[in-house]
Structure formats: C-alpha cells, structure tokens
Amino acid sequence: MIEYKEIRSKVPFKKTCDKCGFSVTSDDENFVDWQEFFSIRFTGGYGSVFGDMAEVELDLCQHCFNELLGKFVKVKQFDISGCEETQVEFEK
Ligand SMILES: [Zn+2]
C-alpha cells in the first residue's frame, strides 16, 4: 500500500514579455504563445558582465525573441511527413 500526503507546489500560470508586455496564461486558448515563450534564468559567474553571483532573468514572447535575436539563432526544421527526415533551412 502506498499512502499519499498533500503538498503545496507552484506551477507557472502567467508569463509576461519583458520587452512588449504581452501576457499569456497557461489556460489561454492559444497555447502556442504559452508554449513558445522564451525564458532564461541564470546566476552570473566570476567575470560575468552582469556581475558575480547576479541573478539574471529574461522572459520574451516568441515575437520579441525573433525580433531581437532571430538573426543570430540557428534553427533547424525537419520535415517528418515522409519516412526520411529532411533538414529545412529557416528563413529569417
Ligand atoms: Zn514581446
């Protein structure tokens, strides 16, 4: 027999773009914007441009991510409709 206890936990519910202010919630009908949100969090190390041990956070909607960083990202798309996977270049 396994017995369970209730625990409290936090799950993301709302994401807001730090650039344009666009917000999306996890229960929005258009879950693509939720799913494609870009979030990064890290702690700056010694010599970091942000400062040693600085807590760095960034949340961007997919549109702002593409606007700011799209020309730098490397994107690979695969056509999986057939038997073979074919790499397709992403047009920027
Ligand atoms: Zn945005």
PDB file of the backbone (N, CA, C, O) and the ligand in Angstrom, with CONECT records:
HET     ZN  A 101       1
ATOM      1  N   MET A   1       0.842  -1.188   0.000  1.00  0.00           N
ATOM      2  CA  MET A   1       0.000   0.000   0.000  1.00  0.00           C
ATOM      3  C   MET A   1       0.881   1.244   0.000  1.00  0.00           C
ATOM      4  O   MET A   1       1.894   1.312   0.696  1.00  0.00           O
ATOM      5  N   ILE A   2       0.479   2.197  -0.778  1.00  0.00           N
ATOM      6  CA  ILE A   2       1.173   3.484  -0.802  1.00  0.00           C
ATOM      7  C   ILE A   2       0.215   4.544  -0.280  1.00  0.00           C
ATOM      8  O   ILE A   2      -0.927   4.643  -0.729  1.00  0.00           O
ATOM      9  N   GLU A   3       0.673   5.300   0.633  1.00  0.00           N
ATOM     10  CA  GLU A   3      -0.150   6.386   1.172  1.00  0.00           C
ATOM     11  C   GLU A   3       0.420   7.710   0.699  1.00  0.00           C
ATOM     12  O   GLU A   3       1.634   7.857   0.557  1.00  0.00           O
ATOM     13  N   TYR A   4      -0.442   8.657   0.458  1.00  0.00           N
ATOM     14  CA  TYR A   4      -0.043   9.946  -0.092  1.00  0.00           C
ATOM     15  C   TYR A   4      -0.385  11.069   0.864  1.00  0.00           C
ATOM     16  O   TYR A   4      -1.340  10.983   1.636  1.00  0.00           O
ATOM     17  N   LYS A   5       0.393  12.101   0.801  1.00  0.00           N
ATOM     18  CA  LYS A   5       0.083  13.305   1.550  1.00  0.00           C
ATOM     19  C   LYS A   5      -0.002  14.463   0.567  1.00  0.00           C
ATOM     20  O   LYS A   5       0.647  14.451  -0.479  1.00  0.00           O
ATOM     21  N   GLU A   6      -0.774  15.420   0.895  1.00  0.00           N
ATOM     22  CA  GLU A   6      -0.907  16.587   0.031  1.00  0.00           C
ATOM     23  C   GLU A   6       0.273  17.518   0.249  1.00  0.00           C
ATOM     24  O   GLU A   6       0.713  17.745   1.376  1.00  0.00           O
ATOM     25  N   ILE A   7       0.773  18.051  -0.861  1.00  0.00           N
ATOM     26  CA  ILE A   7       1.850  19.032  -0.772  1.00  0.00           C
ATOM     27  C   ILE A   7       1.449  20.251  -1.583  1.00  0.00           C
ATOM     28  O   ILE A   7       0.638  20.168  -2.505  1.00  0.00           O
ATOM     29  N   ARG A   8       2.020  21.356  -1.230  1.00  0.00           N
ATOM     30  CA  ARG A   8       1.785  22.592  -1.982  1.00  0.00           C
ATOM     31  C   ARG A   8       2.927  22.771  -2.954  1.00  0.00           C
ATOM     32  O   ARG A   8       4.094  22.626  -2.591  1.00  0.00           O
ATOM     33  N   SER A   9       2.594  23.084  -4.175  1.00  0.00           N
ATOM     34  CA  SER A   9       3.635  23.354  -5.157  1.00  0.00           C
ATOM     35  C   SER A   9       3.208  24.516  -6.036  1.00  0.00           C
ATOM     36  O   SER A   9       2.022  24.833  -6.133  1.00  0.00           O
ATOM     37  N   LYS A  10       4.171  25.139  -6.666  1.00  0.00           N
ATOM     38  CA  LYS A  10       3.897  26.253  -7.564  1.00  0.00           C
ATOM     39  C   LYS A  10       4.166  25.811  -8.989  1.00  0.00           C
ATOM     40  O   LYS A  10       5.172  25.159  -9.272  1.00  0.00           O
ATOM     41  N   VAL A  11       3.269  26.168  -9.870  1.00  0.00           N
ATOM     42  CA  VAL A  11       3.470  25.916 -11.297  1.00  0.00           C
ATOM     43  C   VAL A  11       3.258  27.235 -12.022  1.00  0.00           C
ATOM     44  O   VAL A  11       2.459  28.058 -11.573  1.00  0.00           O
ATOM     45  N   PRO A  12       3.952  27.456 -13.131  1.00  0.00           N
ATOM     46  CA  PRO A  12       3.765  28.707 -13.868  1.00  0.00           C
ATOM     47  C   PRO A  12       2.328  28.834 -14.337  1.00  0.00           C
ATOM     48  O   PRO A  12       1.737  27.871 -14.828  1.00  0.00           O
ATOM     49  N   PHE A  13       1.767  30.029 -14.184  1.00  0.00           N
ATOM     50  CA  PHE A  13       0.406  30.281 -14.627  1.00  0.00           C
ATOM     51  C   PHE A  13       0.336  31.416 -15.638  1.00  0.00           C
ATOM     52  O   PHE A  13      -0.483  31.380 -16.556  1.00  0.00           O
ATOM     53  N   LYS A  14       1.181  32.416 -15.478  1.00  0.00           N
ATOM     54  CA  LYS A  14       1.151  33.583 -16.350  1.00  0.00           C
ATOM     55  C   LYS A  14       2.570  33.985 -16.709  1.00  0.00           C
ATOM     56  O   LYS A  14       3.454  34.040 -15.854  1.00  0.00           O
ATOM     57  N   LYS A  15       2.771  34.266 -17.998  1.00  0.00           N
ATOM     58  CA  LYS A  15       4.065  34.728 -18.466  1.00  0.00           C
ATOM     59  C   LYS A  15       3.880  36.093 -19.113  1.00  0.00           C
ATOM     60  O   LYS A  15       2.931  36.293 -19.870  1.00  0.00           O
ATOM     61  N   THR A  16       4.764  37.027 -18.829  1.00  0.00           N
ATOM     62  CA  THR A  16       4.697  38.368 -19.386  1.00  0.00           C
ATOM     63  C   THR A  16       6.022  38.695 -20.055  1.00  0.00           C
ATOM     64  O   THR A  16       7.087  38.507 -19.468  1.00  0.00           O
ATOM     65  N   CYS A  17       5.951  39.182 -21.279  1.00  0.00           N
ATOM     66  CA  CYS A  17       7.142  39.537 -22.034  1.00  0.00           C
ATOM     67  C   CYS A  17       7.793  40.783 -21.431  1.00  0.00           C
ATOM     68  O   CYS A  17       7.131  41.800 -21.224  1.00  0.00           O
ATOM     69  N   ASP A  18       9.076  40.694 -21.157  1.00  0.00           N
ATOM     70  CA  ASP A  18       9.797  41.826 -20.577  1.00  0.00           C
ATOM     71  C   ASP A  18      10.000  42.960 -21.572  1.00  0.00           C
ATOM     72  O   ASP A  18      10.318  44.078 -21.165  1.00  0.00           O
ATOM     73  N   LYS A  19       9.824  42.702 -22.867  1.00  0.00           N
ATOM     74  CA  LYS A  19      10.019  43.759 -23.865  1.00  0.00           C
ATOM     75  C   LYS A  19       8.710  44.469 -24.201  1.00  0.00           C
ATOM     76  O   LYS A  19       8.628  45.693 -24.097  1.00  0.00           O
ATOM     77  N   CYS A  20       7.678  43.708 -24.606  1.00  0.00           N
ATOM     78  CA  CYS A  20       6.440  44.342 -25.099  1.00  0.00           C
ATOM     79  C   CYS A  20       5.291  44.306 -24.091  1.00  0.00           C
ATOM     80  O   CYS A  20       4.287  44.992 -24.281  1.00  0.00           O
ATOM     81  N   GLY A  21       5.422  43.529 -23.039  1.00  0.00           N
ATOM     82  CA  GLY A  21       4.381  43.468 -22.020  1.00  0.00           C
ATOM     83  C   GLY A  21       3.265  42.491 -22.325  1.00  0.00           C
ATOM     84  O   GLY A  21       2.327  42.366 -21.537  1.00  0.00           O
ATOM     85  N   PHE A  22       3.341  41.800 -23.439  1.00  0.00           N
ATOM     86  CA  PHE A  22       2.323  40.809 -23.789  1.00  0.00           C
ATOM     87  C   PHE A  22       2.285  39.720 -22.717  1.00  0.00           C
ATOM     88  O   PHE A  22       3.325  39.220 -22.286  1.00  0.00           O
ATOM     89  N   SER A  23       1.066  39.360 -22.294  1.00  0.00           N
ATOM     90  CA  SER A  23       0.918  38.318 -21.280  1.00  0.00           C
ATOM     91  C   SER A  23       0.101  37.170 -21.823  1.00  0.00           C
ATOM     92  O   SER A  23      -0.793  37.362 -22.647  1.00  0.00           O
ATOM     93  N   VAL A  24       0.409  35.992 -21.365  1.00  0.00           N
ATOM     94  CA  VAL A  24      -0.346  34.796 -21.738  1.00  0.00           C
ATOM     95  C   VAL A  24      -0.428  33.912 -20.495  1.00  0.00           C
ATOM     96  O   VAL A  24       0.505  33.851 -19.695  1.00  0.00           O
ATOM     97  N   THR A  25      -1.563  33.233 -20.354  1.00  0.00           N
ATOM     98  CA  THR A  25      -1.725  32.326 -19.224  1.00  0.00           C
ATOM     99  C   THR A  25      -1.772  30.889 -19.721  1.00  0.00           C
ATOM    100  O   THR A  25      -2.029  30.629 -20.896  1.00  0.00           O
ATOM    101  N   SER A  26      -1.524  29.983 -18.826  1.00  0.00           N
ATOM    102  CA  SER A  26      -1.438  28.568 -19.195  1.00  0.00           C
ATOM    103  C   SER A  26      -2.754  28.009 -19.690  1.00  0.00           C
ATOM    104  O   SER A  26      -2.767  26.980 -20.364  1.00  0.00           O
ATOM    105  N   ASP A  27      -3.860  28.659 -19.374  1.00  0.00           N
ATOM    106  CA  ASP A  27      -5.149  28.146 -19.833  1.00  0.00           C
ATOM    107  C   ASP A  27      -5.746  28.954 -20.986  1.00  0.00           C
ATOM    108  O   ASP A  27      -6.924  28.803 -21.307  1.00  0.00           O
ATOM    109  N   ASP A  28      -4.926  29.817 -21.612  1.00  0.00           N
ATOM    110  CA  ASP A  28      -5.387  30.543 -22.795  1.00  0.00           C
ATOM    111  C   ASP A  28      -5.681  29.573 -23.931  1.00  0.00           C
ATOM    112  O   ASP A  28      -5.050  28.522 -24.038  1.00  0.00           O
ATOM    113  N   GLU A  29      -6.647  29.932 -24.781  1.00  0.00           N
ATOM    114  CA  GLU A  29      -6.984  29.081 -25.922  1.00  0.00           C
ATOM    115  C   GLU A  29      -5.794  28.938 -26.864  1.00  0.00           C
ATOM    116  O   GLU A  29      -5.557  27.858 -27.405  1.00  0.00           O
ATOM    117  N   ASN A  30      -5.052  30.010 -27.061  1.00  0.00           N
ATOM    118  CA  ASN A  30      -3.890  29.955 -27.936  1.00  0.00           C
ATOM    119  C   ASN A  30      -2.671  29.540 -27.111  1.00  0.00           C
ATOM    120  O   ASN A  30      -1.902  30.379 -26.641  1.00  0.00           O
ATOM    121  N   PHE A  31      -2.519  28.242 -26.952  1.00  0.00           N
ATOM    122  CA  PHE A  31      -1.420  27.760 -26.114  1.00  0.00           C
ATOM    123  C   PHE A  31      -0.069  27.852 -26.811  1.00  0.00           C
ATOM    124  O   PHE A  31       0.967  27.645 -26.179  1.00  0.00           O
ATOM    125  N   VAL A  32      -0.067  28.163 -28.117  1.00  0.00           N
ATOM    126  CA  VAL A  32       1.199  28.263 -28.841  1.00  0.00           C
ATOM    127  C   VAL A  32       2.052  29.377 -28.250  1.00  0.00           C
ATOM    128  O   VAL A  32       3.254  29.198 -28.053  1.00  0.00           O
ATOM    129  N   ASP A  33       1.443  30.525 -27.964  1.00  0.00           N
ATOM    130  CA  ASP A  33       2.211  31.627 -27.375  1.00  0.00           C
ATOM    131  C   ASP A  33       2.761  31.239 -26.002  1.00  0.00           C
ATOM    132  O   ASP A  33       3.854  31.661 -25.625  1.00  0.00           O
ATOM    133  N   TRP A  34       1.997  30.434 -25.256  1.00  0.00           N
ATOM    134  CA  TRP A  34       2.466  29.936 -23.956  1.00  0.00           C
ATOM    135  C   TRP A  34       3.654  29.006 -24.152  1.00  0.00           C
ATOM    136  O   TRP A  34       4.685  29.116 -23.489  1.00  0.00           O
ATOM    137  N   GLN A  35       3.465  28.091 -25.083  1.00  0.00           N
ATOM    138  CA  GLN A  35       4.464  27.061 -25.329  1.00  0.00           C
ATOM    139  C   GLN A  35       5.762  27.644 -25.894  1.00  0.00           C
ATOM    140  O   GLN A  35       6.846  27.149 -25.584  1.00  0.00           O
ATOM    141  N   GLU A  36       5.662  28.682 -26.713  1.00  0.00           N
ATOM    142  CA  GLU A  36       6.826  29.228 -27.402  1.00  0.00           C
ATOM    143  C   GLU A  36       7.483  30.388 -26.669  1.00  0.00           C
ATOM    144  O   GLU A  36       8.408  31.006 -27.196  1.00  0.00           O
ATOM    145  N   PHE A  37       7.017  30.694 -25.452  1.00  0.00           N
ATOM    146  CA  PHE A  37       7.636  31.752 -24.655  1.00  0.00           C
ATOM    147  C   PHE A  37       9.078  31.383 -24.350  1.00  0.00           C
ATOM    148  O   PHE A  37       9.378  30.222 -24.074  1.00  0.00           O
ATOM    149  N   PHE A  38       9.958  32.347 -24.396  1.00  0.00           N
ATOM    150  CA  PHE A  38      11.370  32.110 -24.121  1.00  0.00           C
ATOM    151  C   PHE A  38      11.689  32.663 -22.739  1.00  0.00           C
ATOM    152  O   PHE A  38      11.427  33.832 -22.454  1.00  0.00           O
ATOM    153  N   SER A  39      12.245  31.831 -21.896  1.00  0.00           N
ATOM    154  CA  SER A  39      12.624  32.259 -20.545  1.00  0.00           C
ATOM    155  C   SER A  39      14.018  31.742 -20.231  1.00  0.00           C
ATOM    156  O   SER A  39      14.359  30.595 -20.519  1.00  0.00           O
ATOM    157  N   ILE A  40      14.803  32.610 -19.639  1.00  0.00           N
ATOM    158  CA  ILE A  40      16.146  32.195 -19.228  1.00  0.00           C
ATOM    159  C   ILE A  40      16.425  32.770 -17.850  1.00  0.00           C
ATOM    160  O   ILE A  40      16.085  33.916 -17.558  1.00  0.00           O
ATOM    161  N   ARG A  41      17.041  31.966 -17.018  1.00  0.00           N
ATOM    162  CA  ARG A  41      17.443  32.382 -15.682  1.00  0.00           C
ATOM    163  C   ARG A  41      18.805  31.765 -15.393  1.00  0.00           C
ATOM    164  O   ARG A  41      19.025  30.574 -15.612  1.00  0.00           O
ATOM    165  N   PHE A  42      19.695  32.583 -14.907  1.00  0.00           N
ATOM    166  CA  PHE A  42      20.996  32.042 -14.516  1.00  0.00           C
ATOM    167  C   PHE A  42      21.647  32.977 -13.512  1.00  0.00           C
ATOM    168  O   PHE A  42      21.227  34.117 -13.317  1.00  0.00           O
ATOM    169  N   THR A  43      22.673  32.457 -12.891  1.00  0.00           N
ATOM    170  CA  THR A  43      23.452  33.225 -11.934  1.00  0.00           C
ATOM    171  C   THR A  43      24.785  33.557 -12.577  1.00  0.00           C
ATOM    172  O   THR A  43      25.504  32.671 -13.039  1.00  0.00           O
ATOM    173  N   GLY A  44      25.108  34.845 -12.602  1.00  0.00           N
ATOM    174  CA  GLY A  44      26.363  35.279 -13.193  1.00  0.00           C
ATOM    175  C   GLY A  44      27.552  34.737 -12.413  1.00  0.00           C
ATOM    176  O   GLY A  44      27.560  34.730 -11.182  1.00  0.00           O
ATOM    177  N   GLY A  45      28.538  34.292 -13.146  1.00  0.00           N
ATOM    178  CA  GLY A  45      29.743  33.781 -12.513  1.00  0.00           C
ATOM    179  C   GLY A  45      30.809  34.861 -12.402  1.00  0.00           C
ATOM    180  O   GLY A  45      30.586  36.018 -12.758  1.00  0.00           O
ATOM    181  N   TYR A  46      31.962  34.461 -11.903  1.00  0.00           N
ATOM    182  CA  TYR A  46      33.065  35.402 -11.758  1.00  0.00           C
ATOM    183  C   TYR A  46      33.426  35.978 -13.128  1.00  0.00           C
ATOM    184  O   TYR A  46      33.671  35.221 -14.067  1.00  0.00           O
ATOM    185  N   GLY A  47      33.462  37.306 -13.256  1.00  0.00           N
ATOM    186  CA  GLY A  47      33.781  37.968 -14.508  1.00  0.00           C
ATOM    187  C   GLY A  47      32.580  38.191 -15.404  1.00  0.00           C
ATOM    188  O   GLY A  47      32.729  38.729 -16.501  1.00  0.00           O
ATOM    189  N   SER A  48      31.399  37.794 -14.970  1.00  0.00           N
ATOM    190  CA  SER A  48      30.198  37.989 -15.778  1.00  0.00           C
ATOM    191  C   SER A  48      29.942  39.477 -16.016  1.00  0.00           C
ATOM    192  O   SER A  48      30.183  40.296 -15.129  1.00  0.00           O
ATOM    193  N   VAL A  49      29.458  39.828 -17.199  1.00  0.00           N
ATOM    194  CA  VAL A  49      29.116  41.228 -17.485  1.00  0.00           C
ATOM    195  C   VAL A  49      27.966  41.703 -16.602  1.00  0.00           C
ATOM    196  O   VAL A  49      27.768  42.907 -16.441  1.00  0.00           O
ATOM    197  N   PHE A  50      27.212  40.777 -16.032  1.00  0.00           N
ATOM    198  CA  PHE A  50      26.086  41.133 -15.167  1.00  0.00           C
ATOM    199  C   PHE A  50      26.494  41.238 -13.702  1.00  0.00           C
ATOM    200  O   PHE A  50      25.740  41.755 -12.878  1.00  0.00           O
ATOM    201  N   GLY A  51      27.667  40.755 -13.386  1.00  0.00           N
ATOM    202  CA  GLY A  51      28.145  40.801 -12.010  1.00  0.00           C
ATOM    203  C   GLY A  51      28.250  39.410 -11.422  1.00  0.00           C
ATOM    204  O   GLY A  51      27.451  38.522 -11.719  1.00  0.00           O
ATOM    205  N   ASP A  52      29.232  39.250 -10.599  1.00  0.00           N
ATOM    206  CA  ASP A  52      29.449  37.974  -9.943  1.00  0.00           C
ATOM    207  C   ASP A  52      28.272  37.652  -9.037  1.00  0.00           C
ATOM    208  O   ASP A  52      27.893  38.457  -8.186  1.00  0.00           O
ATOM    209  N   MET A  53      27.701  36.478  -9.224  1.00  0.00           N
ATOM    210  CA  MET A  53      26.562  35.981  -8.443  1.00  0.00           C
ATOM    211  C   MET A  53      25.260  36.758  -8.687  1.00  0.00           C
ATOM    212  O   MET A  53      24.309  36.624  -7.918  1.00  0.00           O
ATOM    213  N   ALA A  54      25.212  37.574  -9.759  1.00  0.00           N
ATOM    214  CA  ALA A  54      23.986  38.304 -10.080  1.00  0.00           C
ATOM    215  C   ALA A  54      22.936  37.330 -10.595  1.00  0.00           C
ATOM    216  O   ALA A  54      23.243  36.449 -11.398  1.00  0.00           O
ATOM    217  N   GLU A  55      21.716  37.485 -10.141  1.00  0.00           N
ATOM    218  CA  GLU A  55      20.610  36.668 -10.622  1.00  0.00           C
ATOM    219  C   GLU A  55      20.054  37.343 -11.873  1.00  0.00           C
ATOM    220  O   GLU A  55      19.570  38.473 -11.802  1.00  0.00           O
ATOM    221  N   VAL A  56      20.118  36.668 -13.009  1.00  0.00           N
ATOM    222  CA  VAL A  56      19.707  37.239 -14.289  1.00  0.00           C
ATOM    223  C   VAL A  56      18.475  36.500 -14.790  1.00  0.00           C
ATOM    224  O   VAL A  56      18.451  35.269 -14.819  1.00  0.00           O
ATOM    225  N   GLU A  57      17.454  37.253 -15.184  1.00  0.00           N
ATOM    226  CA  GLU A  57      16.221  36.656 -15.687  1.00  0.00           C
ATOM    227  C   GLU A  57      15.767  37.402 -16.926  1.00  0.00           C
ATOM    228  O   GLU A  57      15.937  38.617 -17.021  1.00  0.00           O
ATOM    229  N   LEU A  58      15.189  36.681 -17.874  1.00  0.00           N
ATOM    230  CA  LEU A  58      14.619  37.293 -19.067  1.00  0.00           C
ATOM    231  C   LEU A  58      13.480  36.427 -19.575  1.00  0.00           C
ATOM    232  O   LEU A  58      13.625  35.214 -19.726  1.00  0.00           O
ATOM    233  N   ASP A  59      12.347  37.064 -19.835  1.00  0.00           N
ATOM    234  CA  ASP A  59      11.192  36.385 -20.405  1.00  0.00           C
ATOM    235  C   ASP A  59      10.748  37.169 -21.631  1.00  0.00           C
ATOM    236  O   ASP A  59      10.464  38.364 -21.545  1.00  0.00           O
ATOM    237  N   LEU A  60      10.690  36.489 -22.771  1.00  0.00           N
ATOM    238  CA  LEU A  60      10.303  37.139 -24.024  1.00  0.00           C
ATOM    239  C   LEU A  60       9.244  36.310 -24.737  1.00  0.00           C
ATOM    240  O   LEU A  60       9.312  35.081 -24.764  1.00  0.00           O
ATOM    241  N   CYS A  61       8.259  37.005 -25.319  1.00  0.00           N
ATOM    242  CA  CYS A  61       7.318  36.306 -26.183  1.00  0.00           C
ATOM    243  C   CYS A  61       8.083  35.887 -27.445  1.00  0.00           C
ATOM    244  O   CYS A  61       9.162  36.405 -27.737  1.00  0.00           O
ATOM    245  N   GLN A  62       7.508  34.955 -28.171  1.00  0.00           N
ATOM    246  CA  GLN A  62       8.228  34.446 -29.343  1.00  0.00           C
ATOM    247  C   GLN A  62       8.468  35.540 -30.386  1.00  0.00           C
ATOM    248  O   GLN A  62       9.457  35.486 -31.116  1.00  0.00           O
ATOM    249  N   HIS A  63       7.588  36.514 -30.463  1.00  0.00           N
ATOM    250  CA  HIS A  63       7.724  37.581 -31.459  1.00  0.00           C
ATOM    251  C   HIS A  63       8.890  38.515 -31.111  1.00  0.00           C
ATOM    252  O   HIS A  63       9.672  38.887 -31.986  1.00  0.00           O
ATOM    253  N   CYS A  64       9.000  38.882 -29.864  1.00  0.00           N
ATOM    254  CA  CYS A  64      10.116  39.739 -29.448  1.00  0.00           C
ATOM    255  C   CYS A  64      11.438  38.971 -29.492  1.00  0.00           C
ATOM    256  O   CYS A  64      12.479  39.533 -29.832  1.00  0.00           O
ATOM    257  N   PHE A  65      11.387  37.689 -29.147  1.00  0.00           N
ATOM    258  CA  PHE A  65      12.602  36.869 -29.246  1.00  0.00           C
ATOM    259  C   PHE A  65      13.110  36.881 -30.668  1.00  0.00           C
ATOM    260  O   PHE A  65      14.302  37.073 -30.909  1.00  0.00           O
ATOM    261  N   ASN A  66      12.203  36.675 -31.617  1.00  0.00           N
ATOM    262  CA  ASN A  66      12.589  36.662 -33.031  1.00  0.00           C
ATOM    263  C   ASN A  66      13.084  38.037 -33.473  1.00  0.00           C
ATOM    264  O   ASN A  66      14.061  38.137 -34.216  1.00  0.00           O
ATOM    265  N   GLU A  67      12.416  39.093 -33.019  1.00  0.00           N
ATOM    266  CA  GLU A  67      12.817  40.454 -33.389  1.00  0.00           C
ATOM    267  C   GLU A  67      14.218  40.782 -32.873  1.00  0.00           C
ATOM    268  O   GLU A  67      15.025  41.369 -33.592  1.00  0.00           O
ATOM    269  N   LEU A  68      14.503  40.405 -31.634  1.00  0.00           N
ATOM    270  CA  LEU A  68      15.782  40.759 -31.021  1.00  0.00           C
ATOM    271  C   LEU A  68      16.917  39.808 -31.384  1.00  0.00           C
ATOM    272  O   LEU A  68      18.055  40.234 -31.585  1.00  0.00           O
ATOM    273  N   LEU A  69      16.599  38.514 -31.466  1.00  0.00           N
ATOM    274  CA  LEU A  69      17.666  37.519 -31.600  1.00  0.00           C
ATOM    275  C   LEU A  69      17.537  36.636 -32.821  1.00  0.00           C
ATOM    276  O   LEU A  69      18.403  35.800 -33.079  1.00  0.00           O
ATOM    277  N   GLY A  70      16.464  36.811 -33.577  1.00  0.00           N
ATOM    278  CA  GLY A  70      16.208  35.913 -34.700  1.00  0.00           C
ATOM    279  C   GLY A  70      17.338  35.799 -35.697  1.00  0.00           C
ATOM    280  O   GLY A  70      17.569  34.727 -36.257  1.00  0.00           O
ATOM    281  N   LYS A  71      18.048  36.897 -35.927  1.00  0.00           N
ATOM    282  CA  LYS A  71      19.116  36.833 -36.923  1.00  0.00           C
ATOM    283  C   LYS A  71      20.355  36.114 -36.400  1.00  0.00           C
ATOM    284  O   LYS A  71      21.270  35.822 -37.170  1.00  0.00           O
ATOM    285  N   PHE A  72      20.394  35.829 -35.113  1.00  0.00           N
ATOM    286  CA  PHE A  72      21.559  35.156 -34.540  1.00  0.00           C
ATOM    287  C   PHE A  72      21.326  33.675 -34.243  1.00  0.00           C
ATOM    288  O   PHE A  72      22.281  32.907 -34.128  1.00  0.00           O
ATOM    289  N   VAL A  73      20.063  33.272 -34.118  1.00  0.00           N
ATOM    290  CA  VAL A  73      19.797  31.889 -33.720  1.00  0.00           C
ATOM    291  C   VAL A  73      20.010  30.941 -34.888  1.00  0.00           C
ATOM    292  O   VAL A  73      19.866  31.307 -36.055  1.00  0.00           O
ATOM    293  N   LYS A  74      20.351  29.733 -34.541  1.00  0.00           N
ATOM    294  CA  LYS A  74      20.495  28.678 -35.534  1.00  0.00           C
ATOM    295  C   LYS A  74      19.260  27.798 -35.405  1.00  0.00           C
ATOM    296  O   LYS A  74      19.008  27.211 -34.353  1.00  0.00           O
ATOM    297  N   VAL A  75      18.497  27.713 -36.481  1.00  0.00           N
ATOM    298  CA  VAL A  75      17.234  26.972 -36.459  1.00  0.00           C
ATOM    299  C   VAL A  75      17.292  25.846 -37.463  1.00  0.00           C
ATOM    300  O   VAL A  75      17.670  26.046 -38.617  1.00  0.00           O
ATOM    301  N   LYS A  76      16.918  24.665 -37.020  1.00  0.00           N
ATOM    302  CA  LYS A  76      16.811  23.519 -37.910  1.00  0.00           C
ATOM    303  C   LYS A  76      15.377  23.048 -37.868  1.00  0.00           C
ATOM    304  O   LYS A  76      14.817  22.836 -36.792  1.00  0.00           O
ATOM    305  N   GLN A  77      14.783  22.884 -39.033  1.00  0.00           N
ATOM    306  CA  GLN A  77      13.426  22.354 -39.106  1.00  0.00           C
ATOM    307  C   GLN A  77      13.489  21.031 -39.841  1.00  0.00           C
ATOM    308  O   GLN A  77      14.264  20.866 -40.783  1.00  0.00           O
ATOM    309  N   PHE A  78      12.665  20.091 -39.403  1.00  0.00           N
ATOM    310  CA  PHE A  78      12.689  18.777 -40.023  1.00  0.00           C
ATOM    311  C   PHE A  78      11.311  18.466 -40.611  1.00  0.00           C
ATOM    312  O   PHE A  78      10.281  18.646 -39.962  1.00  0.00           O
ATOM    313  N   ASP A  79      11.327  18.001 -41.841  1.00  0.00           N
ATOM    314  CA  ASP A  79      10.102  17.557 -42.489  1.00  0.00           C
ATOM    315  C   ASP A  79       9.901  16.096 -42.117  1.00  0.00           C
ATOM    316  O   ASP A  79      10.592  15.219 -42.635  1.00  0.00           O
ATOM    317  N   ILE A  80       8.962  15.836 -41.224  1.00  0.00           N
ATOM    318  CA  ILE A  80       8.751  14.467 -40.777  1.00  0.00           C
ATOM    319  C   ILE A  80       7.504  13.860 -41.411  1.00  0.00           C
ATOM    320  O   ILE A  80       7.007  12.832 -40.951  1.00  0.00           O
ATOM    321  N   SER A  81       6.990  14.508 -42.490  1.00  0.00           N
ATOM    322  CA  SER A  81       5.799  13.976 -43.146  1.00  0.00           C
ATOM    323  C   SER A  81       6.107  12.682 -43.887  1.00  0.00           C
ATOM    324  O   SER A  81       5.237  11.821 -44.020  1.00  0.00           O
ATOM    325  N   GLY A  82       7.331  12.539 -44.369  1.00  0.00           N
ATOM    326  CA  GLY A  82       7.713  11.320 -45.072  1.00  0.00           C
ATOM    327  C   GLY A  82       8.496  10.400 -44.167  1.00  0.00           C
ATOM    328  O   GLY A  82       8.536  10.594 -42.952  1.00  0.00           O
ATOM    329  N   CYS A  83       9.101   9.431 -44.739  1.00  0.00           N
ATOM    330  CA  CYS A  83       9.887   8.470 -43.972  1.00  0.00           C
ATOM    331  C   CYS A  83      11.237   9.039 -43.582  1.00  0.00           C
ATOM    332  O   CYS A  83      11.793   8.687 -42.542  1.00  0.00           O
ATOM    333  N   GLU A  84      11.752   9.909 -44.411  1.00  0.00           N
ATOM    334  CA  GLU A  84      13.070  10.467 -44.132  1.00  0.00           C
ATOM    335  C   GLU A  84      12.943  11.845 -43.500  1.00  0.00           C
ATOM    336  O   GLU A  84      12.037  12.612 -43.824  1.00  0.00           O
ATOM    337  N   GLU A  85      13.840  12.135 -42.620  1.00  0.00           N
ATOM    338  CA  GLU A  85      13.888  13.472 -42.059  1.00  0.00           C
ATOM    339  C   GLU A  85      14.766  14.315 -42.966  1.00  0.00           C
ATOM    340  O   GLU A  85      15.908  13.955 -43.251  1.00  0.00           O
ATOM    341  N   THR A  86      14.232  15.428 -43.411  1.00  0.00           N
ATOM    342  CA  THR A  86      14.967  16.326 -44.288  1.00  0.00           C
ATOM    343  C   THR A  86      15.140  17.652 -43.582  1.00  0.00           C
ATOM    344  O   THR A  86      14.167  18.262 -43.139  1.00  0.00           O
ATOM    345  N   GLN A  87      16.366  18.092 -43.479  1.00  0.00           N
ATOM    346  CA  GLN A  87      16.622  19.350 -42.817  1.00  0.00           C
ATOM    347  C   GLN A  87      16.225  20.493 -43.744  1.00  0.00           C
ATOM    348  O   GLN A  87      16.611  20.519 -44.913  1.00  0.00           O
ATOM    349  N   VAL A  88      15.457  21.432 -43.217  1.00  0.00           N
ATOM    350  CA  VAL A  88      14.986  22.572 -43.982  1.00  0.00           C
ATOM    351  C   VAL A  88      15.511  23.832 -43.304  1.00  0.00           C
ATOM    352  O   VAL A  88      15.382  23.996 -42.091  1.00  0.00           O
ATOM    353  N   GLU A  89      16.088  24.695 -44.076  1.00  0.00           N
ATOM    354  CA  GLU A  89      16.611  25.954 -43.525  1.00  0.00           C
ATOM    355  C   GLU A  89      15.460  26.855 -43.125  1.00  0.00           C
ATOM    356  O   GLU A  89      14.431  26.901 -43.799  1.00  0.00           O
ATOM    357  N   PHE A  90      15.635  27.564 -42.039  1.00  0.00           N
ATOM    358  CA  PHE A  90      14.659  28.519 -41.556  1.00  0.00           C
ATOM    359  C   PHE A  90      14.930  29.852 -42.204  1.00  0.00           C
ATOM    360  O   PHE A  90      16.059  30.342 -42.170  1.00  0.00           O
ATOM    361  N   GLU A  91      13.891  30.457 -42.806  1.00  0.00           N
ATOM    362  CA  GLU A  91      14.062  31.768 -43.441  1.00  0.00           C
ATOM    363  C   GLU A  91      13.898  32.856 -42.412  1.00  0.00           C
ATOM    364  O   GLU A  91      12.903  32.904 -41.689  1.00  0.00           O
ATOM    365  N   LYS A  92      14.884  33.730 -42.351  1.00  0.00           N
ATOM    366  CA  LYS A  92      14.849  34.803 -41.352  1.00  0.00           C
ATOM    367  C   LYS A  92      14.418  36.097 -41.979  1.00  0.00           C
ATOM    368  O   LYS A  92      14.329  37.116 -41.295  1.00  0.00           O
TER     369      LYS A  92
HETATM  370 ZN    ZN A 101       7.066  40.561 -26.569  1.00  0.00          ZN2+
END
